Amino acid sequence: MKELYVIVLTARPGENSRDYLEVGGAYVVAWIDASNDAEALASASRLVNEKNWVVDTVESVARRCKAEFGGDASGFQHFDQALADKEVLVFHTWPSAPQPSWDVGRTRLNVGAIGLTSRCN
């Protein structure tokens, strides 16, 4: 079964980004068709930089197959799109001045924790 890299990054808009004044940052989920970790990370970083954003941290890197997303329709959609296009980015942004009640929802974006055992085989 085909596997893709699913990489979770934190990033912030660069000074030349149209989001610079309004967006404080984002969790970026990159769905990458690559042959190894280094190639996948390089592609994810390049794509983020092409959007005039700056990568701050790498939260997780994992090879995943479609079966590992269970009934997650958006996971299926992004996986299929990455199979077709070789690379997909999804930005989960927060405002530049977060309100006290703002919750980024880190656990729902923890793609690396989907499963400890592979269902790919």
VOKEFI-827937 format. One record per residue: residue number from 1; residue in three letters; x, y, z of N, C-alpha, C in turn. Coordinates in Angstrom, 1 decimal. Layout:
+-----+------+--------+--------+--------+--------+--------+--------+--------+--------+--------+
! seq ! type !    nc1 !    nc2 !    nc3 !   cac1 !   cac2 !   cac3 !    cc1 !    cc2 !    cc3 !
+-----+------+--------+--------+--------+--------+--------+--------+--------+--------+--------+
! NUM !  Ala !      X !      Y !      Z !      X !      Y !      Z !      X !      Y !      Z !
...
+-----+------+--------+--------+--------+--------+--------+--------+--------+--------+--------+
***
This chain:
+-----+------+--------+--------+--------+--------+--------+--------+--------+--------+--------+
! seq ! type !    nc1 !    nc2 !    nc3 !   cac1 !   cac2 !   cac3 !    cc1 !    cc2 !    cc3 !
+-----+------+--------+--------+--------+--------+--------+--------+--------+--------+--------+
!   1 !  Met !    0.8 !   -1.2 !    0.0 !    0.0 !    0.0 !    0.0 !    0.9 !    1.2 !    0.0 !
!   2 !  Lys !    0.5 !    2.2 !   -0.8 !    1.3 !    3.5 !   -0.9 !    1.3 !    4.3 !    0.4 !
!   3 !  Glu !    2.5 !    4.7 !    0.7 !    2.7 !    5.6 !    1.9 !    3.2 !    7.0 !    1.5 !
!   4 !  Leu !    2.8 !    7.9 !    2.3 !    3.2 !    9.3 !    2.1 !    3.8 !    9.8 !    3.4 !
!   5 !  Tyr !    4.6 !   10.8 !    3.4 !    5.1 !   11.5 !    4.6 !    4.0 !   12.5 !    5.0 !
!   6 !  Val !    3.7 !   12.5 !    6.3 !    2.9 !   13.5 !    6.9 !    3.7 !   14.2 !    7.9 !
!   7 !  Ile !    3.9 !   15.5 !    7.7 !    4.9 !   16.3 !    8.5 !    4.1 !   17.5 !    9.1 !
!   8 !  Val !    4.2 !   17.6 !   10.4 !    3.6 !   18.8 !   11.1 !    4.7 !   19.7 !   11.5 !
!   9 !  Leu !    4.5 !   21.0 !   11.1 !    5.4 !   22.1 !   11.4 !    4.7 !   23.2 !   12.1 !
!  10 !  Thr !    5.5 !   24.0 !   12.8 !    4.9 !   25.3 !   13.1 !    5.6 !   26.4 !   12.3 !
!  11 !  Ala !    4.9 !   27.4 !   11.9 !    5.4 !   28.4 !   11.0 !    4.8 !   29.8 !   11.3 !
!  12 !  Arg !    5.4 !   30.8 !   10.8 !    4.9 !   32.1 !   11.0 !    5.0 !   32.9 !    9.6 !
!  13 !  Pro !    4.1 !   33.8 !    9.4 !    4.2 !   34.6 !    8.1 !    5.5 !   35.4 !    8.1 !
!  14 !  Gly !    6.2 !   35.4 !    7.0 !    7.3 !   36.3 !    6.8 !    6.8 !   37.7 !    6.5 !
!  15 !  Glu !    7.7 !   38.7 !    6.6 !    7.4 !   40.1 !    6.4 !    6.7 !   40.3 !    5.0 !
!  16 !  Asn !    7.0 !   39.5 !    4.0 !    6.5 !   39.7 !    2.7 !    5.2 !   38.9 !    2.5 !
!  17 !  Ser !    4.7 !   38.3 !    3.5 !    3.5 !   37.5 !    3.4 !    2.3 !   38.4 !    3.5 !
!  18 !  Arg !    1.2 !   38.1 !    2.7 !    0.0 !   38.9 !    2.8 !   -0.7 !   38.6 !    4.2 !
!  19 !  Asp !   -0.3 !   37.6 !    4.9 !   -0.8 !   37.3 !    6.2 !   -0.1 !   37.9 !    7.4 !
!  20 !  Tyr !    1.0 !   38.7 !    7.1 !    1.9 !   39.1 !    8.1 !    1.3 !   39.9 !    9.3 !
!  21 !  Leu !    0.4 !   40.8 !    9.0 !   -0.2 !   41.6 !   10.0 !   -1.4 !   41.0 !   10.8 !
!  22 !  Glu !   -2.0 !   40.0 !   10.2 !   -3.2 !   39.4 !   10.7 !   -3.1 !   38.0 !   11.4 !
!  23 !  Val !   -2.0 !   37.3 !   10.9 !   -1.9 !   35.9 !   11.4 !   -0.6 !   35.8 !   12.2 !
!  24 !  Gly !   -0.8 !   35.2 !   13.4 !    0.4 !   35.1 !   14.3 !    1.3 !   33.9 !   13.9 !
!  25 !  Gly !    0.6 !   32.8 !   13.4 !    1.4 !   31.6 !   13.1 !    0.4 !   30.5 !   12.7 !
!  26 !  Ala !    1.0 !   29.3 !   12.5 !    0.1 !   28.2 !   12.1 !    0.8 !   26.9 !   12.4 !
!  27 !  Tyr !    0.0 !   25.9 !   12.6 !    0.4 !   24.5 !   12.4 !    0.2 !   24.2 !   11.0 !
!  28 !  Val !    1.3 !   23.7 !   10.3 !    1.2 !   23.4 !    8.9 !    1.4 !   21.9 !    8.8 !
!  29 !  Val !    0.4 !   21.2 !    8.2 !    0.5 !   19.8 !    7.9 !    0.8 !   19.7 !    6.4 !
!  30 !  Ala !    2.0 !   19.0 !    6.2 !    2.5 !   18.8 !    4.8 !    2.3 !   17.3 !    4.5 !
!  31 !  Trp !    1.7 !   17.0 !    3.4 !    1.5 !   15.7 !    2.9 !    2.4 !   15.6 !    1.7 !
!  32 !  Ile !    3.5 !   14.8 !    1.8 !    4.5 !   14.8 !    0.8 !    4.8 !   13.3 !    0.3 !
!  33 !  Asp !    4.9 !   13.2 !   -1.0 !    5.3 !   11.9 !   -1.6 !    6.8 !   12.1 !   -1.9 !
!  34 !  Ala !    7.6 !   11.4 !   -1.1 !    9.1 !   11.5 !   -1.1 !    9.7 !   10.1 !   -0.8 !
!  35 !  Ser !   10.9 !    9.9 !   -1.2 !   11.6 !    8.7 !   -0.9 !   12.3 !    8.5 !    0.4 !
!  36 !  Asn !   12.5 !    9.7 !    1.1 !   13.1 !    9.6 !    2.4 !   12.8 !   10.8 !    3.3 !
!  37 !  Asp !   13.1 !   10.7 !    4.6 !   12.8 !   11.8 !    5.5 !   13.4 !   13.2 !    5.1 !
!  38 !  Ala !   14.7 !   13.2 !    4.7 !   15.3 !   14.4 !    4.3 !   14.7 !   15.1 !    3.1 !
!  39 !  Glu !   14.3 !   14.3 !    2.1 !   13.7 !   14.8 !    0.9 !   12.3 !   15.4 !    1.3 !
!  40 !  Ala !   11.6 !   14.6 !    2.1 !   10.2 !   15.1 !    2.5 !   10.3 !   16.4 !    3.3 !
!  41 !  Leu !   11.2 !   16.5 !    4.3 !   11.4 !   17.8 !    5.0 !   11.8 !   18.9 !    4.2 !
!  42 !  Ala !   12.7 !   18.7 !    3.2 !   13.2 !   19.7 !    2.3 !   12.0 !   20.2 !    1.5 !
!  43 !  Ser !   11.2 !   19.3 !    1.0 !   10.0 !   19.7 !    0.2 !    9.0 !   20.5 !    1.0 !
!  44 !  Ala !    8.7 !   20.1 !    2.2 !    7.8 !   20.8 !    3.1 !    8.3 !   22.2 !    3.4 !
!  45 !  Ser !    9.6 !   22.3 !    3.7 !   10.2 !   23.6 !    4.0 !   10.1 !   24.5 !    2.8 !
!  46 !  Arg !   10.5 !   24.0 !    1.6 !   10.4 !   24.8 !    0.4 !    9.0 !   25.3 !    0.1 !
!  47 !  Leu !    8.0 !   24.4 !    0.3 !    6.7 !   24.8 !    0.0 !    6.2 !   25.9 !    1.0 !
!  48 !  Val !    6.5 !   25.8 !    2.2 !    6.2 !   26.9 !    3.2 !    6.9 !   28.2 !    2.9 !
!  49 !  Asn !    8.2 !   28.1 !    2.5 !    8.9 !   29.3 !    2.2 !    8.4 !   30.0 !    0.9 !
!  50 !  Glu !    7.9 !   29.1 !   -0.1 !    7.3 !   29.7 !   -1.3 !    6.1 !   30.5 !   -1.0 !
!  51 !  Lys !    5.4 !   30.2 !    0.1 !    4.2 !   31.0 !    0.5 !    4.6 !   32.2 !    1.3 !
!  52 !  Asn !    5.9 !   32.5 !    1.4 !    6.4 !   33.6 !    2.2 !    6.2 !   33.5 !    3.7 !
!  53 !  Trp !    6.3 !   32.2 !    4.1 !    6.2 !   31.9 !    5.5 !    7.6 !   31.3 !    6.0 !
!  54 !  Val !    7.8 !   31.3 !    7.3 !    9.0 !   30.8 !    7.9 !    8.8 !   29.7 !    8.8 !
!  55 !  Val !    9.4 !   28.6 !    8.6 !    9.3 !   27.4 !    9.5 !   10.0 !   27.7 !   10.8 !
!  56 !  Asp !    9.3 !   27.4 !   11.9 !    9.8 !   27.6 !   13.2 !   10.3 !   26.3 !   13.8 !
!  57 !  Thr !    9.4 !   25.3 !   13.8 !    9.8 !   24.0 !   14.3 !    9.2 !   22.8 !   13.5 !
!  58 !  Val !    9.8 !   21.7 !   13.6 !    9.3 !   20.5 !   13.1 !    8.7 !   19.7 !   14.3 !
!  59 !  Glu !    7.3 !   19.5 !   14.3 !    6.7 !   18.8 !   15.4 !    6.7 !   17.3 !   15.2 !
!  60 !  Ser !    6.5 !   16.9 !   14.0 !    6.5 !   15.4 !   13.7 !    6.7 !   15.1 !   12.3 !
!  61 !  Val !    7.3 !   13.9 !   12.0 !    7.5 !   13.4 !   10.7 !    7.1 !   11.9 !   10.7 !
!  62 !  Ala !    6.2 !   11.5 !    9.9 !    5.7 !   10.1 !    9.9 !    5.4 !    9.7 !    8.5 !
!  63 !  Arg !    5.6 !    8.4 !    8.2 !    5.2 !    7.8 !    7.0 !    3.8 !    7.2 !    7.3 !
!  64 !  Arg !    2.8 !    7.5 !    6.5 !    1.5 !    7.0 !    6.7 !    0.8 !    6.5 !    5.4 !
!  65 !  Cys !    0.0 !    5.5 !    5.6 !   -0.8 !    5.0 !    4.5 !   -2.3 !    5.4 !    4.7 !
!  66 !  Lys !   -3.0 !    5.4 !    3.7 !   -4.4 !    5.9 !    3.8 !   -5.2 !    5.1 !    4.8 !
!  67 !  Ala !   -5.0 !    3.8 !    5.0 !   -5.8 !    3.0 !    6.0 !   -5.6 !    3.5 !    7.4 !
!  68 !  Glu !   -4.5 !    4.2 !    7.7 !   -4.3 !    4.7 !    9.1 !   -5.2 !    5.9 !    9.4 !
!  69 !  Phe !   -5.9 !    6.5 !    8.5 !   -6.8 !    7.6 !    8.8 !   -8.2 !    7.2 !    9.1 !
!  70 !  Gly !   -8.5 !    5.9 !    9.2 !   -9.8 !    5.5 !    9.6 !  -10.9 !    6.2 !    8.8 !
!  71 !  Gly !  -11.8 !    6.8 !    9.6 !  -13.0 !    7.5 !    8.9 !  -12.8 !    9.0 !    8.8 !
!  72 !  Asp !  -11.5 !    9.5 !    8.8 !  -11.2 !   10.9 !    8.7 !  -11.3 !   11.3 !    7.3 !
!  73 !  Ala !  -12.4 !   11.9 !    6.9 !  -12.7 !   12.3 !    5.5 !  -11.6 !   13.3 !    5.0 !
!  74 !  Ser !  -11.3 !   14.3 !    5.9 !  -10.3 !   15.3 !    5.4 !   -8.9 !   14.6 !    5.2 !
!  75 !  Gly !   -8.6 !   13.7 !    6.1 !   -7.3 !   12.9 !    5.9 !   -7.3 !   12.2 !    4.6 !
!  76 !  Phe !   -8.4 !   11.5 !    4.3 !   -8.5 !   10.8 !    3.0 !   -8.3 !   11.8 !    1.8 !
!  77 !  Gln !   -9.0 !   13.0 !    1.9 !   -8.9 !   14.0 !    0.8 !   -7.5 !   14.5 !    0.6 !
!  78 !  His !   -6.8 !   14.8 !    1.7 !   -5.5 !   15.3 !    1.6 !   -4.5 !   14.3 !    1.1 !
!  79 !  Phe !   -4.7 !   13.0 !    1.6 !   -3.9 !   11.9 !    1.2 !   -4.0 !   11.7 !   -0.4 !
!  80 !  Asp !   -5.3 !   11.7 !   -0.8 !   -5.5 !   11.5 !   -2.3 !   -4.9 !   12.6 !   -3.1 !
!  81 !  Gln !   -5.1 !   13.8 !   -2.6 !   -4.6 !   15.0 !   -3.3 !   -3.1 !   14.9 !   -3.4 !
!  82 !  Ala !   -2.4 !   14.5 !   -2.3 !   -0.9 !   14.4 !   -2.3 !   -0.5 !   13.3 !   -3.3 !
!  83 !  Leu !   -1.3 !   12.2 !   -3.4 !   -0.9 !   11.2 !   -4.4 !   -0.9 !   11.7 !   -5.8 !
!  84 !  Ala !   -1.9 !   12.6 !   -6.1 !   -2.0 !   13.2 !   -7.4 !   -1.0 !   14.3 !   -7.7 !
!  85 !  Asp !   -0.8 !   15.1 !   -6.7 !    0.1 !   16.3 !   -6.8 !    1.5 !   16.2 !   -6.3 !
!  86 !  Lys !    1.7 !   15.1 !   -5.5 !    3.0 !   14.9 !   -4.8 !    3.2 !   15.7 !   -3.6 !
!  87 !  Glu !    2.5 !   16.7 !   -3.4 !    2.7 !   17.6 !   -2.2 !    1.5 !   18.4 !   -1.9 !
!  88 !  Val !    1.1 !   18.5 !   -0.6 !   -0.1 !   19.3 !   -0.2 !    0.3 !   19.9 !    1.1 !
!  89 !  Leu !   -0.1 !   21.2 !    1.3 !    0.1 !   21.9 !    2.6 !   -1.3 !   22.3 !    3.1 !
!  90 !  Val !   -1.5 !   22.2 !    4.4 !   -2.7 !   22.6 !    5.0 !   -2.3 !   23.5 !    6.2 !
!  91 !  Phe !   -2.7 !   24.8 !    6.2 !   -2.4 !   25.7 !    7.3 !   -3.5 !   25.8 !    8.2 !
!  92 !  His !   -3.2 !   25.6 !    9.5 !   -4.2 !   25.8 !   10.6 !   -3.7 !   27.0 !   11.4 !
!  93 !  Thr !   -4.2 !   28.2 !   11.1 !   -3.7 !   29.5 !   11.6 !   -4.3 !   29.9 !   12.9 !
!  94 !  Trp !   -3.6 !   30.8 !   13.6 !   -4.1 !   31.5 !   14.7 !   -3.8 !   33.0 !   14.5 !
!  95 !  Pro !   -4.6 !   33.9 !   15.1 !   -4.5 !   35.3 !   14.9 !   -3.2 !   35.8 !   15.5 !
!  96 !  Ser !   -2.8 !   37.0 !   15.1 !   -1.5 !   37.6 !   15.6 !   -1.7 !   38.1 !   17.0 !
!  97 !  Ala !   -2.9 !   38.4 !   17.5 !   -3.1 !   38.8 !   18.9 !   -4.2 !   37.8 !   19.4 !
!  98 !  Pro !   -3.8 !   36.6 !   19.8 !   -4.8 !   35.6 !   20.2 !   -5.6 !   36.1 !   21.4 !
!  99 !  Gln !   -6.9 !   35.8 !   21.4 !   -7.8 !   36.1 !   22.5 !   -7.5 !   35.0 !   23.7 !
! 100 !  Pro !   -7.8 !   35.4 !   24.9 !   -7.6 !   34.4 !   26.0 !   -8.2 !   33.1 !   25.8 !
! 101 !  Ser !   -9.4 !   33.0 !   25.1 !  -10.1 !   31.8 !   24.9 !   -9.6 !   31.0 !   23.7 !
! 102 !  Trp !   -8.6 !   31.5 !   23.0 !   -8.2 !   30.8 !   21.8 !   -7.5 !   29.5 !   22.2 !
! 103 !  Asp !   -7.9 !   28.5 !   21.5 !   -7.3 !   27.1 !   21.7 !   -6.9 !   26.6 !   20.3 !
! 104 !  Val !   -5.6 !   26.4 !   20.1 !   -5.1 !   25.9 !   18.8 !   -5.5 !   24.5 !   18.6 !
! 105 !  Gly !   -5.8 !   23.7 !   19.6 !   -6.2 !   22.3 !   19.4 !   -5.1 !   21.4 !   18.9 !
! 106 !  Arg !   -4.0 !   21.5 !   19.6 !   -2.8 !   20.8 !   19.2 !   -3.0 !   19.3 !   19.0 !
! 107 !  Thr !   -3.8 !   18.7 !   19.9 !   -4.0 !   17.2 !   19.8 !   -4.7 !   16.8 !   18.5 !
! 108 !  Arg !   -5.6 !   17.6 !   18.0 !   -6.3 !   17.2 !   16.8 !   -5.3 !   17.2 !   15.6 !
! 109 !  Leu !   -4.2 !   17.9 !   15.7 !   -3.3 !   18.0 !   14.6 !   -2.1 !   17.1 !   14.8 !
! 110 !  Asn !   -2.1 !   16.3 !   15.8 !   -0.9 !   15.4 !   16.1 !   -1.0 !   14.2 !   15.2 !
! 111 !  Val !   -0.7 !   14.4 !   13.9 !   -0.8 !   13.4 !   12.9 !    0.1 !   12.2 !   13.2 !
! 112 !  Gly !    1.2 !   12.4 !   13.8 !    2.2 !   11.4 !   14.2 !    1.6 !   10.4 !   15.2 !
! 113 !  Ala !    0.6 !   10.8 !   15.9 !    0.1 !    9.9 !   17.0 !   -1.2 !    9.1 !   16.6 !
! 114 !  Ile !   -1.4 !    9.1 !   15.3 !   -2.6 !    8.4 !   14.8 !   -2.6 !    6.9 !   15.2 !
! 115 !  Gly !   -1.5 !    6.3 !   15.0 !   -1.4 !    4.9 !   15.4 !    0.0 !    4.4 !   15.7 !
! 116 !  Leu !    0.2 !    3.6 !   16.7 !    1.5 !    3.1 !   17.0 !    1.8 !    1.9 !   16.2 !
! 117 !  Thr !    0.8 !    1.2 !   15.7 !    1.1 !    0.1 !   14.9 !    0.5 !    0.4 !   13.5 !
! 118 !  Ser !    1.3 !    0.0 !   12.5 !    0.9 !    0.3 !   11.1 !   -0.2 !   -0.6 !   10.6 !
! 119 !  Arg !   -1.2 !    0.0 !    9.9 !   -2.2 !   -0.8 !    9.2 !   -1.9 !   -0.8 !    7.7 !
! 120 !  Cys !   -0.7 !   -0.5 !    7.3 !   -0.4 !   -0.3 !    5.9 !   -0.2 !   -1.6 !    5.2 !
! 121 !  Asn !    0.2 !   -2.7 !    5.9 !    0.5 !   -3.9 !    5.3 !   -0.7 !   -4.8 !    5.1 !
+-----+------+--------+--------+--------+--------+--------+--------+--------+--------+--------+
***
